[in-house]
Amino acid sequence: MVLADHAPGDSMEPAFEGLRKAIESMDIDVCGHTISVTVSIGMCKNIPDSLHEGLKSADDHLYTAKRQGRNRLVSDTCRLD
């Protein structure tokens, strides 16, 4: 979980999308076997009145990303894959 309430408006989506792509491009050696991993990210850009509401929104977006096929970023304003 990352809380970045002082980050400039649109700076977080490109940062998290870059992280997603970097993870996707990695090859990881585990006991002599190469594996690849991906990450789904749920992001709440429009911060609501409470932390609980913000976490629920991000969590809902995470599960949307997983339902849509994983390895993607879903936020209040975008769906990137």
C-alpha positions as CSV (number, residue, x, y, z in Angstrom):
1,M,0.0,0.0,0.0
2,V,1.2,3.5,-0.9
3,L,-0.4,6.6,0.5
4,A,0.8,9.6,-1.5
5,D,-1.6,12.4,-0.6
6,H,0.9,15.2,-1.4
7,A,1.9,13.8,-4.9
8,P,1.1,16.1,-7.8
9,G,-2.3,15.2,-9.5
10,D,-1.4,13.0,-12.4
11,S,2.1,11.9,-11.4
12,M,1.2,8.6,-9.7
13,E,-0.5,6.8,-12.7
14,P,2.6,6.9,-14.9
15,A,4.8,5.9,-11.9
16,F,2.6,2.9,-11.1
17,E,2.2,2.0,-14.7
18,G,6.0,2.1,-15.1
19,L,6.3,-0.2,-12.0
20,R,3.8,-2.6,-13.5
21,K,5.7,-2.8,-16.8
22,A,9.1,-3.2,-15.0
23,I,7.8,-6.1,-13.0
24,E,6.2,-7.6,-16.1
25,S,9.6,-7.5,-18.0
26,M,11.6,-9.2,-15.2
27,D,12.8,-12.8,-15.3
28,I,13.3,-14.2,-11.8
29,D,15.5,-17.2,-11.1
30,V,14.1,-19.6,-8.5
31,C,16.1,-22.7,-7.8
32,G,17.4,-22.8,-11.3
33,H,14.0,-22.1,-12.9
34,T,13.1,-18.8,-14.6
35,I,9.7,-17.5,-13.7
36,S,7.9,-14.3,-14.6
37,V,5.5,-12.4,-12.5
38,T,2.9,-9.7,-13.1
39,V,1.2,-7.2,-10.8
40,S,-2.3,-5.8,-10.7
41,I,-2.7,-2.4,-9.1
42,G,-5.8,-0.7,-7.8
43,M,-5.4,3.0,-7.3
44,C,-7.7,5.6,-5.8
45,K,-6.9,9.1,-7.2
46,N,-10.0,10.9,-5.9
47,I,-9.3,10.8,-2.2
48,P,-12.6,10.6,-0.3
49,D,-13.4,11.9,3.2
50,S,-12.0,8.9,5.1
51,L,-9.0,6.5,4.8
52,H,-11.4,3.6,5.0
53,E,-13.3,4.9,1.9
54,G,-10.1,5.4,0.0
55,L,-8.8,1.9,0.8
56,K,-12.1,0.4,-0.2
57,S,-12.0,2.3,-3.5
58,A,-8.4,1.1,-4.2
59,D,-9.3,-2.4,-3.2
60,D,-12.3,-2.4,-5.5
61,H,-10.1,-1.2,-8.4
62,L,-7.6,-4.0,-7.6
63,Y,-10.3,-6.6,-7.9
64,T,-11.6,-5.0,-11.1
65,A,-8.0,-5.3,-12.5
66,K,-7.9,-9.0,-11.6
67,R,-11.3,-9.7,-13.1
68,Q,-10.3,-8.0,-16.3
69,G,-7.3,-10.3,-16.8
70,R,-4.7,-9.2,-14.3
71,N,-1.4,-7.4,-15.0
72,R,-3.0,-4.0,-15.2
73,L,-3.6,-0.7,-13.4
74,V,-7.1,0.4,-12.6
75,S,-7.8,3.7,-11.0
76,D,-10.7,6.1,-10.6
77,T,-9.9,7.6,-14.1
78,C,-8.1,5.0,-16.1
79,R,-7.6,1.3,-16.9
80,L,-4.2,0.6,-18.3
81,D,-2.8,-2.7,-19.5
